[in-house]
Amino acid sequence: MDRTNNSAVSEFVFVGLTNSWEIQVLLFLCTSMFYVASMMGNSLIILTVTFDSYLHSPMYFLLANLSFIDLGVSSVTSPKMIYDLFRKRKVISFSGCITQIFFIHIIGGVEMVLLIAMAFDRYVAICKPLHYLTIMSPTMCIFFFIAAWTIGLIHSMVQLAFVINLPFCGPNVLDSFYCDLPRFIKLACTDTYQLEFMVTANSGFISLGSFLILMVSYVFIVVTVRKHSSGASSKALSTLSTHIMVVILFFGPCIFVYTWPHPTSHLDKYLALFDAVLTPFLNSVIYTFRNKDMKVAMRRMCSQFIMYKKIS
Ligand SMILES: *[C@@H]1O[C@H](CO)[C@@H](O)[C@H](O)[C@H]1NC(C)=O
């Protein structure tokens, strides 16, 4: 189908978050700060896990993968948002908009599978410690890695297949600061009821479903840890609480954005901002500052780096 025939829209206009000058300045300072901090924090985690052989275990490989995805989460929407903040006309091309939707859903899908893999990893480590190395073998890690990207890609392409040929005949104002399906679909000049249902079913129930699976498995693990109380259990509980925090931080806004039937309130915009800017930053902070091995490894890496500089 030739899109130019039925589509008069070649670009979309963002309303943005606010018109107030003070809030814009505040948003600019906060979002750029968190953006830079989360890029640095997550890169540091990836470097530490890659170069520190003490951290070459499934848990840290998964963590490094999560950090890599968080680099993507921060970069899909926030640089454009920061760039747009002080511009009068915040526009994005049609293909730019589709690209944002495409990457948001790949990244979201990969992150979900990684979080489930991390929960599985903790389940095996805590409930079947004697079989940990056989179950979480390198093959299993690579399986999770491939599964995450395959599922993310399929999830994203399925969603796009439904919307790529939607007719747009005029309205092109998105009351948001980035392109995503709920508001994008509303602009099409056709009956979109079924498509909206598809988005809720696909993104909404997947996020809600994964969230419930994760919560149930974490509760199960916590109960198991409590039953076999030993010296290791408090460390296990602290690792678990870290994971549970990350899961809630990621899924909370996600579930609201996709299952709330009326994307008209401003709440979902700010929740999306939270997921785009704050969550990747908090992930890196949570995993470094609440994890002793990680802190030790970072210190080790720093001192090696300093020694290396002295020698050369
Ligand atoms: C992601 O996981 C795979 C499989 O374990 C691993 O080989 C790879 O190094 C990880 N990626 C990063 C960025 O650490």
The ligand as an SDF file (V2000), in Angstrom:
LIG
                    3D

 14 14  0  0  0  0  0  0  0  0999 V2000
   25.3100  -10.9490   28.1630 C   0  0  0  0  0  0  0  0  0  0  0  0
   25.2070  -12.3190   28.4120 O   0  0  0  0  0  0  0  0  0  0  0  0
   26.0070  -13.1440   27.5850 C   0  0  0  0  0  0  0  0  0  0  0  0
   25.6840  -14.5920   27.8670 C   0  0  0  0  0  0  0  0  0  0  0  0
   26.0300  -14.9360   29.1670 O   0  0  0  0  0  0  0  0  0  0  0  0
   27.4730  -12.7960   27.8270 C   0  0  0  0  0  0  0  0  0  0  0  0
   28.3020  -13.6040   27.0200 O   0  0  0  0  0  0  0  0  0  0  0  0
   27.6950  -11.3300   27.5290 C   0  0  0  0  0  0  0  0  0  0  0  0
   29.0150  -10.9730   27.8460 O   0  0  0  0  0  0  0  0  0  0  0  0
   26.7290  -10.4680   28.3140 C   0  0  0  0  0  0  0  0  0  0  0  0
   26.7950   -9.0660   27.8630 N   0  0  0  0  0  0  0  0  0  0  0  0
   27.4490   -8.1120   28.5230 C   0  0  0  0  0  0  0  0  0  0  0  0
   27.3380   -6.7460   28.0000 C   0  0  0  0  0  0  0  0  0  0  0  0
   28.0670   -8.3720   29.5310 O   0  0  0  0  0  0  0  0  0  0  0  0
  1  2  1  0
  1 10  1  0
  2  3  1  0
  3  4  1  0
  3  6  1  0
  4  5  1  0
  6  7  1  0
  6  8  1  0
  8  9  1  0
  8 10  1  0
 10 11  1  0
 11 12  1  0
 12 13  1  0
 12 14  2  0
M  END
$$$$
